[in-house]
Amino acid sequence: MVANIFEYRGKRAHFIGIGGSSMSGLAGYLHDTGYTVTGSDRTGSHKTEHLQQRGIPVFIGHDAANVRGADVVIYSAAIASDNPERREAERLGIPQIERCDLIGQLMEGHDFAVGVSGTHGKTTTTSMLAQAFVQAGADPTIHIGGELDFIGGSTRVGRSQDFICEACEYNHSFLHFKPTVAIVLNIDEDHLDCYRDIDDIEAAFAQFVALVPKSGWCVAWGDDPRALRVCENAACNHLTYGLGEGCMLRPENLRYDALGRASFTAVIGGEALGDFRLNVPSEANMLDALAVIGTAWIRGLDMARVVEALGSFVGAHRRFELTSVTDGVRCYTDYGHNPAEIKNALKIASLQPHGTLWSVWQPHTYSRTKALFDQFVETFDLADRLLITDIMGAREADPGDIRSEMLLEPLRARGVDVVVTSTFDDAEAFLRAHWQPGDLMVSHGCGNIDLLNEQIAQHGDTPKP
């Protein structure tokens, strides 16, 4: 039986892997709601530094001694059972809660609990929802798997019955949640290290939506056949959005400016909900905004305030984020790590004024690189030049049968100008030796590729000879 976090309020909760996007936010949430929080992580990062600045002790490196004295231990799916801290907690009889169970417990009991699911777009949509609900006066509790300046980070403790969070399908985590509203943005191939195939992934999304009570709602992208099927087969109420004639919520008078930012009238059942003008580019962001508009309509929010919120939304960190202008080159970083997400980032980049469009990709996990190999080969057509770093194994051991160099031949056969720059230092040196003022660079990946952008910014402009 899973321990109940609320029984440990005022006591010490220890987070293993506290530096993760979701874990750091949850640690901050418990810290703000009356728990004594400590944590550990394999390496230091900006997130661990920020937690320490908030008065949360963080141990760098995993050691059995770190959990001694804790009343409850929280860990993520990336922390294996043979982790020394988990083993010590088991030896000492300290209760353990997996991250997804903790989120489910925090969601439970909220009248309007929104779980934002989908293979991609979760962080952006959750961030848009957060800003819309806050600006509309709903006072929600929020948990985002990224950083949103509007709420000062990744979590917000609200006083209302509204709860908004990302619902990730990795390792079936979202099946532990307690949503009353399930958003399904899309269903694509990913995480094939824990799913058999795309049909298995769709089945998991159907299970997630089945968690919603009959009085609740499923909000889904109606132009995605799999998302539509999951939505229409749900026992709860449903709302579809998209461009297709069959979608219940559609954008009319849709147009894009030169930078790809959408303007449209949101219409549902013949009723115009408002005229929206987005400040973030691409069709993907327009569709995410429709999901937010539909959810806000269900909740009964003041739509004029939602119009204002979406018009002022500038995105979460690491979502096509400008990090510096170095040597006259605009440098962006983007968290996208599967083919659809990278293609979207490159499409956005291609709309910006630029000379050469540079793409720097850090493949994330050996299993994803192998499973989606052919799709990745077809991903970088919009890039003028592509640099690939070594694969970041993250939670996986190197199987020895996949390397970044294996992508070179098929990419070049497709006409992509590509090289492998194994380390961030190699990538930075190559960029500085070849880029020109007016170029644009975007780095891709959910690992630590943002550190490349950071070191480029810190090193400043290249001295001229």
C-alpha positions in Angstrom: 0.0 0.0 0.0 1.3 3.4 -1.0 2.0 5.8 1.9 -0.1 9.0 2.1 2.0 12.1 1.9 -0.5 14.1 4.0 0.3 12.0 7.0 3.8 13.4 7.0 3.1 17.1 7.0 5.6 18.9 9.3 8.0 15.9 8.9 11.0 15.3 6.7 10.4 14.3 3.1 13.5 13.3 1.2 13.5 13.5 -2.6 15.9 11.1 -4.6 16.6 12.8 -7.9 15.4 16.2 -6.7 17.0 18.1 -9.6 14.5 16.8 -12.2 12.0 19.2 -13.7 9.0 17.7 -12.0 10.8 16.5 -8.8 12.3 20.0 -8.1 8.8 21.5 -8.4 7.2 19.0 -6.1 10.0 19.5 -3.6 9.2 23.2 -3.6 5.5 22.5 -3.3 6.0 20.4 -0.1 8.4 23.0 1.3 5.8 25.7 0.8 3.0 23.6 2.4 4.7 22.7 5.7 7.1 19.9 5.1 10.8 19.7 5.9 12.3 18.8 2.6 15.8 17.4 1.7 17.0 15.9 -1.5 19.8 14.4 -3.5 20.8 14.2 -7.1 23.6 12.7 -9.2 24.9 16.1 -10.3 24.4 19.7 -9.4 22.3 22.0 -11.6 20.5 25.3 -11.6 17.5 23.6 -10.1 19.5 22.2 -7.2 21.1 25.5 -6.6 17.7 27.2 -6.6 16.4 24.7 -4.1 19.3 25.3 -1.9 18.8 29.1 -2.1 15.2 28.4 -0.8 16.6 26.6 2.2 16.2 23.1 1.0 19.4 21.0 1.7 20.5 19.1 -1.4 23.2 16.4 -1.4 25.2 16.0 -4.6 25.7 12.2 -5.2 23.6 9.3 -4.0 24.6 7.9 -0.6 22.7 5.7 1.9 23.5 8.3 4.6 21.3 10.9 2.8 18.0 9.2 3.8 18.8 8.6 7.4 16.4 10.5 9.6 13.8 11.0 6.8 10.2 10.2 7.6 9.2 9.5 3.9 11.1 9.1 0.7 10.0 10.3 -2.7 11.6 9.0 -5.9 10.9 9.2 -9.7 10.6 6.4 -12.2 14.2 7.1 -13.3 15.5 6.1 -9.8 16.1 2.3 -9.9 15.3 0.0 -6.9 19.0 -0.7 -6.4 19.7 3.0 -5.8 21.7 3.1 -2.5 19.2 5.6 -1.0 16.2 3.5 -1.9 17.9 0.4 -0.6 18.7 2.1 2.7 15.1 3.5 3.0 13.8 -0.1 2.6 16.3 -1.4 5.2 15.2 1.2 7.7 11.5 0.8 7.0 11.1 4.3 5.7 7.9 4.6 3.5 8.5 5.4 -0.2 6.3 7.2 -2.6 6.9 7.3 -6.4 6.5 10.7 -8.0 3.4 9.8 -10.0 1.6 8.6 -6.8 2.5 11.8 -5.1 1.0 13.9 -7.9 -2.1 11.7 -7.8 -2.5 12.3 -4.0 -2.1 16.1 -4.4 -4.7 16.1 -7.2 -7.3 14.0 -5.4 -10.2 15.9 -4.0 -10.0 18.9 -6.3 -13.2 19.6 -8.1 -11.5 20.7 -11.3 -8.3 18.7 -11.7 -6.8 19.0 -15.2 -4.2 16.5 -16.4 -2.5 17.6 -19.6 -1.4 14.6 -21.6 0.1 14.1 -25.0 3.3 13.0 -26.6 4.3 16.6 -27.1 3.2 20.0 -26.1 2.4 19.3 -22.4 4.6 21.9 -20.8 3.5 24.7 -23.2 -0.2 23.9 -22.8 0.1 23.5 -19.0 1.9 26.9 -18.9 -0.8 28.5 -21.0 -3.5 27.0 -18.8 -1.6 28.3 -15.7 -1.5 31.8 -17.0 -5.1 31.8 -18.2 -6.5 30.5 -14.9 -4.4 32.8 -12.8 -5.2 35.9 -14.9 -8.9 34.9 -14.8 -8.9 34.9 -11.0 -9.3 31.1 -10.5 -6.3 30.8 -8.1 -5.3 27.3 -9.1 -2.6 25.0 -7.8 -0.1 24.3 -10.6 2.6 21.8 -11.3 4.5 22.2 -14.6 7.4 20.1 -15.9 9.3 23.3 -16.8 9.8 26.8 -15.6 7.3 29.6 -16.2 8.3 33.1 -15.1 4.7 34.1 -14.8 4.3 31.9 -11.7 7.9 32.2 -10.6 9.0 28.6 -11.4 7.3 25.3 -11.9 4.7 25.1 -9.1 2.1 27.4 -7.5 0.1 26.7 -4.4 -3.5 27.9 -4.9 -6.5 28.1 -2.6 -9.2 27.1 -5.0 -10.5 23.7 -6.1 -8.6 24.1 -9.4 -5.5 21.9 -10.0 -3.5 21.9 -13.2 -0.6 19.6 -14.0 1.2 17.7 -16.7 0.3 14.1 -17.2 3.3 12.2 -18.7 2.8 8.8 -20.3 6.3 7.6 -19.6 6.3 4.3 -17.7 2.4 4.7 -17.5 2.9 7.4 -14.8 -0.3 9.3 -15.6 -2.4 6.3 -14.7 -1.7 7.2 -11.0 -3.3 10.6 -11.4 -6.8 11.7 -10.4 -8.1 14.0 -13.1 -11.6 15.3 -13.6 -10.5 16.8 -16.9 -8.2 15.0 -19.3 -6.6 16.9 -22.1 -5.2 14.7 -24.9 -3.0 16.9 -27.2 -1.8 14.1 -29.5 -0.7 10.5 -29.5 2.6 9.6 -31.3 5.4 7.1 -31.0 7.7 7.7 -28.1 9.0 5.9 -25.0 9.2 2.7 -26.8 11.4 1.4 -24.0 8.2 0.9 -22.0 5.6 0.6 -24.7 5.2 -2.2 -27.3 4.1 0.0 -30.2 1.8 2.9 -31.0 -1.3 0.9 -30.3 0.0 0.1 -26.9 0.6 3.8 -26.3 -3.0 4.6 -27.5 -4.4 2.0 -25.1 -2.5 3.7 -22.2 -4.1 7.1 -23.1 -7.5 5.5 -23.2 -6.8 4.1 -19.7 -5.8 7.6 -18.6 -9.0 9.2 -19.9 -11.0 6.4 -18.3 -9.9 7.7 -14.9 -12.1 10.8 -15.4 -15.5 10.5 -13.7 -18.6 10.5 -16.0 -19.4 14.1 -14.9 -15.9 15.2 -16.0 -14.5 16.0 -19.4 -12.0 14.8 -22.1 -10.6 17.6 -24.3 -8.8 16.3 -27.3 -7.3 17.3 -30.7 -9.9 16.2 -33.1 -7.6 16.1 -36.1 -5.5 13.3 -34.5 -7.3 10.0 -35.3 -5.9 8.3 -32.2 -6.7 11.2 -29.8 -10.2 11.5 -31.3 -10.8 7.8 -30.9 -9.8 7.9 -27.2 -11.9 10.9 -26.6 -15.1 9.7 -28.4 -14.9 6.3 -26.7 -14.7 7.9 -23.2 -17.6 7.6 -20.8 -17.2 11.2 -19.7 -18.2 14.4 -21.6 -16.0 15.3 -24.4 -14.9 18.4 -26.4 -12.8 18.2 -29.6 -10.8 21.1 -31.0 -8.9 21.6 -34.2 -9.1 22.6 -37.9 -11.3 19.9 -39.2 -15.0 20.5 -39.9 -15.9 17.8 -37.3 -14.2 19.5 -34.4 -16.4 21.2 -31.9 -14.1 24.1 -31.2 -12.5 25.7 -34.2 -10.4 28.7 -35.1 -12.2 30.9 -37.7 -10.6 33.7 -39.7 -7.3 32.0 -38.9 -4.2 33.9 -40.1 -0.5 34.1 -39.3 1.8 37.0 -39.3 5.4 37.0 -40.8 6.8 35.4 -37.6 4.1 32.6 -37.6 2.0 34.0 -34.8 -1.7 33.1 -35.1 -4.8 35.3 -34.9 -8.3 33.8 -34.9 -11.8 33.8 -33.6 -12.5 30.8 -31.4 -15.9 29.4 -32.2 -17.8 26.6 -30.5 -21.3 25.5 -31.6 -21.7 28.7 -33.6 -20.8 30.9 -30.5 -17.8 33.1 -30.8 -15.8 32.9 -27.6 -13.3 35.7 -28.4 -10.8 37.1 -30.8 -7.3 35.7 -30.0 -3.9 37.0 -31.0 -1.0 34.8 -29.8 2.4 36.0 -29.0 4.1 32.6 -29.6 4.5 31.3 -33.2 3.5 28.1 -35.0 0.4 26.0 -35.7 1.3 23.7 -32.8 1.0 26.6 -30.3 -2.3 27.7 -31.9 -3.6 24.2 -31.3 -2.4 24.2 -27.8 -4.1 27.5 -27.2 -7.4 25.9 -28.5 -7.0 23.2 -25.9 -6.7 25.9 -23.2 -9.7 27.9 -24.6 -11.8 24.7 -24.5 -10.8 23.9 -20.9 -11.4 27.5 -19.9 -14.9 27.4 -21.5 -15.8 24.2 -19.6 -14.6 25.9 -16.4 -16.6 29.0 -17.1 -13.7 31.5 -16.9 -14.1 35.1 -18.1 -13.1 34.6 -21.7 -12.0 38.3 -22.1 -9.3 37.6 -19.5 -8.3 34.4 -21.3 -7.9 36.4 -24.4 -5.6 38.8 -22.5 -3.7 35.9 -20.9 -3.0 34.1 -24.2 -2.0 37.3 -25.9 0.6 38.0 -23.2 1.9 34.4 -23.0 5.6 34.3 -24.1 6.4 30.7 -23.4 8.1 28.5 -20.7 11.8 28.3 -20.4 13.5 25.9 -22.9 10.6 26.2 -25.3 12.2 27.9 -28.3 13.9 30.3 -25.8 16.3 33.0 -26.9 19.4 32.6 -24.7 21.9 35.0 -26.3 23.0 37.0 -29.3 26.6 35.9 -29.8 28.8 37.0 -32.7 25.6 38.5 -34.2 23.9 35.0 -34.1 20.6 34.6 -32.3 20.9 31.4 -30.1 17.8 29.5 -29.0 17.3 26.3 -27.1 14.3 24.0 -27.3 13.3 21.1 -25.1 11.8 19.1 -28.0 13.4 15.7 -28.2 11.2 13.6 -30.5 10.8 14.1 -34.3 7.5 16.1 -34.2 8.8 18.5 -31.5 12.1 19.1 -33.3 10.4 19.7 -36.6 8.1 22.2 -35.0 11.1 24.1 -33.5 12.8 24.2 -36.8 9.7 25.4 -38.5 9.5 28.3 -36.0 13.2 29.0 -36.5 12.8 29.1 -40.2 10.3 31.9 -40.0 12.7 34.1 -38.1 15.0 36.3 -40.1 18.3 34.4 -40.5 21.2 33.6 -42.7 22.3 30.0 -42.1 20.0 28.0 -39.8 22.1 25.9 -37.5 20.6 23.0 -35.6 22.5 21.3 -32.7 20.8 18.1 -31.5 21.6 16.0 -28.4 19.9 12.6 -28.9 18.2 11.6 -25.7 18.4 7.9 -24.6 19.7 5.1 -26.7 16.3 3.4 -26.9 14.6 6.4 -28.4 17.4 7.0 -30.9 17.2 3.4 -32.1 13.4 3.1 -32.1 12.8 6.4 -34.0 16.0 6.3 -36.0 14.3 6.5 -39.4 12.0 9.3 -38.2 15.0 11.3 -36.9 16.6 11.0 -40.3 13.6 12.8 -41.8 13.5 15.5 -39.1 16.2 18.1 -40.1 15.3 19.0 -43.6 14.7 22.7 -42.7 18.2 23.0 -41.1 21.0 24.4 -43.3 23.6 22.7 -41.1 23.2 20.1 -38.3 25.6 19.3 -35.5 24.9 16.1 -33.5 26.4 15.5 -30.0 26.9 12.2 -28.3 23.8 10.5 -27.2 22.7 11.3 -23.6 22.0 7.9 -22.0 20.1 9.5 -19.1 18.6 6.5 -17.2 19.9 4.0 -19.7 23.2 2.1 -19.9 25.1 2.2 -23.2 24.0 -1.0 -25.1 26.9 -0.5 -27.5 24.9 -0.8 -30.7 23.9 2.8 -31.4 26.1 5.9 -31.8 25.5 9.4 -33.2 27.9 8.6 -36.0 25.5 6.1 -37.4 23.1 8.9 -38.3 25.6 10.6 -40.6 25.3 8.5 -43.8 21.5 8.4 -44.0 21.2 12.1 -43.1 23.7 13.0 -45.8 21.9 10.8 -48.3 18.9 13.0 -47.6 20.9 16.1 -48.4 21.5 17.3 -44.8 24.8 19.0 -44.1 25.7 17.2 -40.9 28.7 16.6 -38.6 29.2 15.0 -35.2 30.5 17.3 -32.5 30.7 14.9 -29.6 31.0 17.4 -26.7 29.5 20.8 -26.0 33.1 22.2 -26.3 33.4 20.6 -29.8 30.0 22.0 -30.8 30.8 25.5 -29.6 34.2 25.5 -31.3 32.7 24.4 -34.6 29.9 27.0 -34.4 32.3 29.8 -33.7 34.6 28.8 -36.5 31.8 28.7 -39.1 28.8 30.8 -38.2 28.3 34.4 -39.4 26.5 37.4 -38.1 22.8 37.1 -39.0 22.7 33.3 -38.6 20.4 31.5 -36.2 21.2 28.6 -34.0 18.7 26.4 -32.1 19.7 23.5 -29.8 17.4 20.5 -29.3 17.0 18.0 -26.5 15.6 17.3 -23.1 18.9 16.4 -21.6 21.5 19.1 -20.6 22.0 20.6 -24.1 20.9 24.0 -22.7 24.4 24.1 -21.1 25.8 24.6 -24.6 23.7 27.7 -24.9 24.8 28.8 -21.5 28.5 28.4 -22.1 28.2 30.2 -25.4 26.5 33.1 -23.7 29.0 33.1 -20.8 32.0 33.1 -23.2 30.6 36.1 -25.1 31.6 37.2 -28.6 34.6 35.6 -30.3 37.5 38.1 -30.3 38.3 39.3 -33.8 41.9 38.7 -35.0 
